[in-house]
Amino acid sequence: MSNFRQGDSLEDQLREEERLAAAMRRRRRRRWLIPLICIFLALCILFLILYFLNKPEPSLTPEPTEPAERRITILAAGDVCLNAQMMTQARTANGYDFSDFFLPITRDVAAADLAIVNVEGTFCGEPYNVVQANYPESLLTALATCGFDVVQTANSYSIENGLTGLVSTKQFIQAQGLDALGTFVSQEDRQQSGGILIKEVGGVRIALIGLTKGTNGLRLPAGAEYSVNLLFRDYDTNYSDVDKDAILALLDAAREARPDLIICMVHWGSEYSSEISDAQKEIANLLLDNGADAIIGTHPHRVGLIEWKDFPTLERYHETGVVAYSIGDLLSSADREDAHQGCMLRLTVTKEDGVAKISDVSYLPVYSAYPSESLGQERFTVYDTRNAISLYESSHYDRVSRALYQELLEAVEDMKEATGSDLLAEGE
C-alpha cells in the first residue's frame, strides 16, 4: 500500500517506493527462513533420536575375580650345624663365605614359594666360636641367597649364648630379610606376634609355629619365659610334662589370625634315633586336634617316619594332616654316617573357592657330604641327592666320585625305609 501524500516531491516518492520494496524483500526472506529453520531443527531432533537409539552400551571394567585355584609349595629343610672344618673351608680374605656349601640345592629351594630351615646355633658377632655355637652371620647370607625365607630359632641352641645371643640372633636374621620362628626378644615382641608367624604367599595365608623340646639343659632366666616357645614344662630335665596350656595358647593365637593353614615346626625327639616317644604322639595329637595341618620335626639328625594322620575331632575341610617326625639334617657337622642323609619336605597347597588344603606331600633327598678320601670328596657340600645321581649317570663324573655315587644310591633307598613311604618328588 502506497503512503504517497499529495505534495510529496518525486524524490520523496522514490524513497518511499524503495522502502516498500525493501520491506517486501524482507517479508519474502522470512517466509522461506522459518521453514528452513524448522526443517533444520527437525533434522537435529531426528539425529539425536537415532543416536540415542543406537548408542553403544558403555564397556564396564569387570570386577577382579579370584583365580579358580591357587597353588603354592612350602619347603622345609632340617638342621644346619657348623664345625671347625667347615669354618676353615668357608674362610676368605675378608671373612667367611658359605655360599658354595648350598649351591647344589639352590634351584630346589628357590623354586618354593616359602622355604624354612632350622639353624642350630646363634649369631652374636665376632669372635666366632663353633664350640659355643656362635656362627658367622654370613651363614645367614648364604641361606638367604639360596632362597630360604624363614629360620627356625626355637631349638636346642636358642639361649646357648644367653638372652643377649637370642636377641642378636633374631636381629641378624631380620637384617638378611629373613624371619625368625619361635623366639622373641621381649614380652612386647611376643604379645604383638601372639607367639606365631604369619606369612601370606600367593594368596594363601599361613600361620607358622616354632616349638622346641628344650634348650640344651639350660633354663630360661627368670622373667624371660616369653623368649622361647617350649613343648614341655620340664624342658631342662626329663621332657615328660607336656605344656598343654602353652601349646593351646599358641594354637588359639594362630586360629584367631584366620589363616588358611597352620604349620608347626617342632624340635623334638632323641638325637640319632628314629623312635617316636609317647610324648611325641601326645603332642602330635594335641596339635592336630586343635588346628595344625602339618607337623614337621627336627633334632634327631636322621630322617624319620612321615605319615598322614586323621584329625581327631576338629572339623576341617580336609580329613587328614601330615606329620613328619624328623627330616634330618641339611648341613651336618656329625661324624655319624646316618646323620648325613636328610630330606627337604615339600608340601603342595591348593586353595579353591576360599578353601585351602595340603594336596600333595613329597620329599627331596639331600646328602650332606664331607671331606673324605674314600668318597673322593674334598669339600663340605649339600647335594640334591637324585640330581647328583643323575649327573653321574649322564657321564658328569667330575661332579661326584663313583664311591659317593654308590653312597647316594643307598641313601635314596634308606630314605624310603626311614620315612615308611615312597614320597620322592616327581620330575626331579
C-alpha positions as CSV (number, residue, x, y, z in Angstrom):
1,M,0.0,0.0,0.0
2,S,1.4,3.3,-1.0
3,N,2.0,6.0,1.6
4,F,2.3,8.8,-1.0
5,R,0.8,12.0,0.0
6,Q,-0.3,14.9,-2.1
7,G,2.5,17.4,-2.3
8,D,5.3,14.9,-1.8
9,S,8.2,15.5,-4.1
10,L,9.3,13.0,-6.7
11,E,12.3,12.3,-4.5
12,D,10.2,11.5,-1.6
13,Q,8.0,9.2,-3.6
14,L,11.1,7.3,-4.9
15,R,12.4,6.9,-1.3
16,E,9.0,5.6,-0.2
17,E,8.9,3.1,-3.1
18,E,12.4,1.9,-2.2
19,R,11.3,1.4,1.4
20,L,8.3,-0.6,0.5
21,A,10.3,-2.8,-1.9
22,A,12.9,-3.5,0.9
23,A,10.1,-4.4,3.3
24,M,8.6,-6.7,0.7
25,R,12.0,-8.4,0.2
26,R,12.4,-8.9,4.0
27,R,9.0,-10.5,4.2
28,R,9.8,-12.9,1.4
29,R,13.1,-13.9,3.1
30,R,11.3,-14.5,6.4
31,R,8.7,-16.6,4.7
32,W,11.5,-19.1,3.5
33,L,13.7,-18.8,6.5
34,I,11.2,-20.0,9.1
35,P,10.5,-23.3,7.2
36,L,14.3,-23.9,6.8
37,I,14.8,-23.4,10.5
38,C,12.0,-25.8,11.2
39,I,13.5,-28.4,8.8
40,F,16.9,-27.9,10.4
41,L,15.5,-28.4,13.9
42,A,13.6,-31.4,12.8
43,L,16.7,-33.0,11.4
44,C,18.6,-32.3,14.6
45,I,15.9,-33.9,16.6
46,L,15.8,-36.9,14.3
47,F,19.6,-37.3,14.5
48,L,19.5,-37.2,18.3
49,I,16.8,-39.8,18.4
50,L,18.7,-42.1,16.1
51,Y,21.9,-41.6,18.1
52,F,20.4,-42.5,21.4
53,L,18.6,-45.4,20.0
54,N,21.8,-46.8,18.6
55,K,24.2,-45.6,21.3
56,P,26.6,-48.5,22.3
57,E,26.4,-49.7,25.9
58,P,29.4,-48.4,27.9
59,S,32.1,-51.1,28.4
60,L,32.2,-51.9,32.1
61,T,35.6,-52.9,33.5
62,P,35.0,-56.3,35.0
63,E,35.5,-56.7,38.7
64,P,38.7,-58.6,39.5
65,T,37.9,-62.2,40.4
66,E,39.7,-64.7,42.5
67,P,41.6,-67.3,40.4
68,A,39.7,-70.6,40.2
69,E,42.6,-72.3,42.0
70,R,45.8,-71.1,43.7
71,R,48.7,-73.4,44.2
72,I,51.9,-72.9,46.2
73,T,54.7,-75.0,47.5
74,I,56.2,-75.0,51.0
75,L,59.7,-76.4,51.5
76,A,61.1,-77.3,54.9
77,A,64.7,-78.3,55.5
78,G,66.4,-79.8,58.5
79,D,69.2,-78.8,60.9
80,V,72.1,-76.6,59.8
81,C,75.2,-77.1,62.1
82,L,78.8,-76.0,61.7
83,N,82.1,-77.4,62.9
84,A,85.6,-76.2,62.8
85,Q,86.4,-77.8,59.5
86,M,83.5,-76.0,57.9
87,M,84.7,-72.7,59.2
88,T,88.1,-73.4,57.7
89,Q,86.6,-74.2,54.3
90,A,84.5,-71.0,54.4
91,R,87.3,-68.7,55.5
92,T,88.2,-66.0,52.9
93,A,90.5,-63.0,52.9
94,N,87.5,-60.8,54.1
95,G,85.7,-63.1,56.4
96,Y,83.6,-66.2,55.7
97,D,81.5,-67.3,52.7
98,F,79.3,-70.4,53.0
99,S,77.5,-69.9,49.6
100,D,79.2,-72.8,47.8
101,F,78.0,-75.2,50.6
102,F,74.4,-74.9,49.3
103,L,74.9,-74.4,45.6
104,P,73.6,-77.8,44.5
105,I,70.2,-77.3,46.3
106,T,69.6,-73.7,45.3
107,R,67.3,-74.5,42.4
108,D,65.0,-76.6,44.6
109,V,64.9,-74.0,47.5
110,A,64.4,-71.0,45.2
111,A,61.6,-72.8,43.4
112,A,59.5,-73.0,46.6
113,D,57.1,-70.2,47.5
114,L,58.0,-70.5,51.1
115,A,61.2,-72.1,52.4
116,I,62.0,-72.8,56.0
117,V,65.3,-74.1,57.6
118,N,66.3,-74.8,61.2
119,V,69.7,-73.4,62.3
120,E,71.2,-75.0,65.4
121,G,73.3,-72.1,66.5
122,T,73.3,-68.4,67.3
123,F,74.7,-65.2,65.8
124,C,76.4,-62.9,68.2
125,G,79.1,-61.3,66.2
126,E,82.9,-61.8,66.4
127,P,84.8,-63.6,67.8
128,Y,83.1,-66.6,66.2
129,N,83.2,-69.9,68.0
130,V,81.5,-73.1,66.8
131,V,82.0,-74.8,70.2
132,Q,79.8,-72.2,71.7
133,A,77.6,-72.3,68.6
134,N,78.3,-68.7,67.7
135,Y,78.3,-68.7,63.9
136,P,79.3,-66.0,61.3
137,E,76.3,-64.0,60.1
138,S,77.5,-64.8,56.6
139,L,75.9,-68.2,57.1
140,L,72.6,-66.4,57.1
141,T,73.6,-64.5,53.9
142,A,74.2,-67.9,52.2
143,L,70.9,-69.3,53.3
144,A,69.0,-66.2,52.1
145,T,70.9,-66.3,48.8
146,C,69.9,-70.0,48.5
147,G,66.3,-69.0,48.8
148,F,65.2,-69.6,52.4
149,D,62.6,-67.3,53.9
150,V,62.3,-68.4,57.5
151,V,64.8,-69.6,60.1
152,Q,63.6,-71.7,63.0
153,T,65.3,-70.4,66.1
154,A,63.2,-72.4,68.7
155,N,65.7,-75.2,69.1
156,S,68.3,-76.6,71.5
157,Y,70.5,-73.6,70.9
158,S,68.0,-70.8,71.4
159,I,69.8,-69.5,74.6
160,E,73.2,-71.1,74.1
161,N,74.7,-67.6,74.4
162,G,72.1,-66.2,76.8
163,L,69.3,-63.8,76.1
164,T,71.8,-61.4,74.5
165,G,72.6,-64.1,72.0
166,L,68.9,-64.8,71.4
167,V,68.3,-61.1,70.7
168,S,71.3,-60.6,68.4
169,T,70.4,-63.8,66.5
170,K,67.0,-62.5,65.7
171,Q,68.4,-59.1,64.7
172,F,70.9,-60.7,62.3
173,I,68.2,-62.9,60.8
174,Q,65.9,-59.9,60.2
175,A,68.8,-57.9,58.8
176,Q,69.1,-60.5,56.0
177,G,65.4,-60.1,55.2
178,L,64.5,-63.4,56.8
179,D,62.0,-64.2,59.6
180,A,62.9,-65.9,62.9
181,L,60.5,-68.5,64.1
182,G,59.8,-69.4,67.7
183,T,61.9,-66.9,69.7
184,F,61.1,-63.4,70.9
185,V,63.3,-60.5,72.0
186,S,60.9,-59.1,74.6
187,Q,57.5,-59.5,76.2
188,E,56.1,-56.9,73.8
189,D,57.6,-58.8,70.8
190,R,55.8,-61.9,71.9
191,Q,52.5,-60.2,72.6
192,Q,52.4,-58.4,69.3
193,S,53.1,-61.7,67.4
194,G,51.0,-63.9,69.6
195,G,54.0,-66.3,69.6
196,I,53.4,-67.2,65.9
197,L,54.5,-66.0,62.5
198,I,52.0,-65.2,59.7
199,K,53.2,-65.5,56.1
200,E,51.0,-64.7,53.1
201,V,52.2,-66.4,50.0
202,G,50.5,-66.5,46.6
203,G,47.1,-65.6,48.2
204,V,47.5,-68.3,50.9
205,R,47.7,-67.2,54.5
206,I,49.9,-69.5,56.6
207,A,50.4,-69.5,60.4
208,L,53.8,-70.9,61.4
209,I,54.5,-72.0,65.0
210,G,58.0,-72.9,66.1
211,L,58.5,-75.1,69.2
212,T,61.3,-76.8,70.9
213,K,61.5,-79.6,73.5
214,G,64.3,-77.8,75.4
215,T,67.3,-75.6,75.3
216,N,70.3,-77.9,75.9
217,G,69.5,-78.3,79.6
218,L,69.6,-74.6,80.1
219,R,66.8,-72.9,82.0
220,L,65.3,-69.6,80.8
221,P,66.2,-66.7,83.0
222,A,63.5,-65.7,85.5
223,G,61.2,-63.2,83.8
224,A,62.2,-64.3,80.3
225,E,59.7,-67.1,79.9
226,Y,58.4,-65.2,76.9
227,S,61.6,-65.8,74.9
228,V,61.2,-69.3,73.6
229,N,58.2,-71.5,72.6
230,L,58.5,-74.7,74.6
231,L,56.8,-78.1,74.4
232,F,57.5,-79.2,78.0
233,R,57.3,-77.7,81.4
234,D,60.3,-79.8,82.4
235,Y,62.2,-78.7,79.3
236,D,65.5,-78.7,81.2
237,T,65.3,-82.2,82.7
238,N,63.0,-85.1,81.6
239,Y,60.9,-83.8,78.7
240,S,57.8,-85.7,80.1
241,D,55.4,-83.0,81.3
242,V,53.8,-81.6,78.1
243,D,52.9,-77.9,78.5
244,K,49.4,-78.3,77.0
245,D,48.3,-74.8,78.1
246,A,51.2,-73.1,76.3
247,I,50.7,-75.1,73.2
248,L,47.0,-74.5,73.1
249,A,47.6,-70.7,73.6
250,L,49.7,-70.7,70.5
251,L,47.1,-72.6,68.5
252,D,44.4,-70.2,69.7
253,A,46.5,-67.3,68.5
254,A,47.0,-69.0,65.2
255,R,43.3,-69.7,64.7
256,E,42.4,-66.1,65.7
257,A,44.7,-64.9,62.8
258,R,42.3,-66.7,60.5
259,P,45.0,-68.5,58.4
260,D,44.3,-70.9,55.6
261,L,46.8,-73.4,57.1
262,I,48.7,-73.9,60.4
263,I,52.1,-75.5,60.2
264,C,54.1,-76.4,63.3
265,M,57.9,-76.7,63.2
266,V,58.8,-78.8,66.2
267,H,62.3,-79.5,67.6
268,W,61.8,-82.8,69.4
269,G,62.7,-86.5,69.7
270,S,66.0,-88.0,70.6
271,E,69.3,-87.5,68.8
272,Y,70.3,-90.2,66.3
273,S,67.1,-92.1,67.0
274,S,64.0,-92.7,64.8
275,E,62.0,-93.9,67.8
276,I,58.8,-92.0,68.4
277,S,58.1,-91.4,72.0
278,D,54.7,-91.4,73.7
279,A,55.2,-87.7,74.4
280,Q,55.6,-87.0,70.7
281,K,52.5,-88.9,69.9
282,E,50.6,-87.0,72.6
283,I,51.9,-83.7,71.2
284,A,51.1,-84.6,67.6
285,N,47.5,-85.4,68.5
286,L,47.2,-82.3,70.6
287,L,48.4,-80.1,67.7
288,L,46.3,-81.8,65.0
289,D,43.2,-81.8,67.3
290,N,43.5,-78.0,67.8
291,G,44.2,-76.7,64.3
292,A,47.6,-77.8,63.0
293,D,47.6,-79.0,59.4
294,A,51.2,-80.2,59.3
295,I,53.9,-81.0,61.8
296,I,57.5,-81.0,60.7
297,G,60.2,-82.3,63.1
298,T,63.9,-81.7,63.5
299,H,66.6,-82.5,66.1
300,P,67.2,-86.3,65.8
301,H,69.8,-85.7,62.9
302,R,68.3,-88.5,60.9
303,V,65.2,-89.0,58.9
304,G,62.1,-90.5,60.5
305,L,58.6,-91.5,59.7
306,I,56.3,-89.4,57.5
307,E,52.6,-90.1,57.7
308,W,49.1,-88.8,57.2
309,K,47.0,-88.7,60.3
310,D,43.3,-88.3,60.8
311,F,42.2,-85.2,62.6
312,P,40.8,-86.4,65.9
313,T,37.8,-84.1,66.4
314,L,38.2,-80.7,64.9
315,E,36.0,-80.2,61.8
316,R,38.1,-79.5,58.7
317,Y,37.6,-79.1,55.0
318,H,40.0,-82.0,54.7
319,E,40.3,-85.0,56.9
320,T,44.0,-85.7,57.5
321,G,47.1,-83.8,58.4
322,V,50.8,-84.5,57.8
323,V,53.3,-85.5,60.5
324,A,57.0,-85.7,59.5
325,Y,58.6,-86.8,62.8
326,S,62.1,-85.8,61.6
327,I,63.5,-84.6,58.3
328,G,67.1,-85.0,59.4
329,D,70.0,-82.5,58.8
330,L,70.5,-80.2,55.9
331,L,74.2,-79.4,56.7
332,S,75.5,-81.9,59.2
333,S,78.5,-81.5,61.5
334,A,78.2,-85.0,62.9
335,D,80.7,-87.8,62.4
336,R,78.0,-90.4,62.1
337,E,77.1,-91.7,58.6
338,D,73.4,-91.8,59.2
339,A,73.4,-88.1,60.0
340,H,74.4,-87.1,56.5
341,Q,71.2,-88.3,54.9
342,G,68.4,-85.8,55.1
343,C,65.4,-84.6,53.2
344,M,63.6,-81.4,52.4
345,L,59.8,-81.9,52.8
346,R,57.7,-80.3,50.1
347,L,54.0,-79.5,50.8
348,T,51.8,-78.6,47.8
349,V,49.0,-76.4,48.9
350,T,45.9,-75.7,46.8
351,K,43.2,-73.1,47.5
352,E,39.9,-73.2,45.7
353,D,36.7,-71.3,46.4
354,G,38.4,-69.9,49.5
355,V,39.3,-73.3,50.9
356,A,43.0,-74.4,51.2
357,K,44.4,-77.8,51.8
358,I,47.6,-79.8,51.6
359,S,47.0,-81.6,48.3
360,D,50.4,-83.3,48.0
361,V,53.4,-84.3,50.1
362,S,56.8,-85.3,48.8
363,Y,60.4,-85.1,49.8
364,L,63.7,-84.3,48.1
365,P,66.6,-86.3,49.5
366,V,69.7,-84.3,50.3
367,Y,73.2,-85.5,51.3
368,S,75.5,-83.5,53.5
369,A,78.8,-84.6,52.0
370,Y,82.0,-84.1,54.0
371,P,85.7,-84.2,53.0
372,S,86.5,-87.9,52.6
373,E,89.4,-89.6,50.8
374,S,87.4,-92.8,50.4
375,L,84.5,-91.0,48.9
376,G,86.7,-88.8,46.7
377,Q,85.0,-85.7,48.3
378,E,87.2,-82.7,49.0
379,R,84.7,-80.2,50.4
380,F,81.6,-79.9,52.5
381,T,78.7,-79.8,50.1
382,V,74.9,-80.3,50.4
383,Y,73.9,-82.3,47.4
384,D,70.5,-82.7,45.8
385,T,70.8,-86.5,46.0
386,R,68.9,-87.5,42.9
387,N,70.3,-84.7,40.8
388,A,73.8,-85.7,41.7
389,I,73.0,-89.3,40.8
390,S,71.5,-88.2,37.5
391,L,74.6,-86.2,36.7
392,Y,76.9,-89.1,37.4
393,E,74.7,-91.4,35.2
394,S,74.9,-88.8,32.5
395,S,78.7,-89.1,32.5
396,H,79.3,-85.9,34.5
397,Y,81.8,-87.9,36.6
398,D,83.6,-84.7,37.7
399,R,80.6,-83.8,39.9
400,V,80.8,-86.8,42.3
401,S,83.0,-89.8,42.6
402,R,81.9,-93.4,41.9
403,A,82.2,-94.1,45.6
404,L,80.0,-91.2,46.5
405,Y,77.6,-92.1,43.7
406,Q,77.1,-95.6,45.3
407,E,76.6,-93.8,48.7
408,L,73.9,-91.7,47.2
409,L,72.1,-94.6,45.7
410,E,72.0,-96.3,49.1
411,A,70.8,-93.1,50.7
412,V,67.7,-93.0,48.5
413,E,66.8,-96.5,49.5
414,D,67.5,-95.8,53.1
415,M,65.2,-92.7,52.8
416,K,62.2,-94.9,51.7
417,E,62.7,-97.2,54.6
418,A,63.2,-94.4,57.2
419,T,60.1,-92.4,56.1
420,G,57.9,-95.5,55.8
421,S,56.8,-94.4,52.3
422,D,58.0,-93.6,48.8
423,L,57.3,-89.9,48.6
424,L,60.1,-89.0,46.3
425,A,59.2,-85.8,44.5
426,E,58.2,-86.4,40.9
427,G,60.1,-85.0,38.0
428,E,63.3,-84.4,39.8
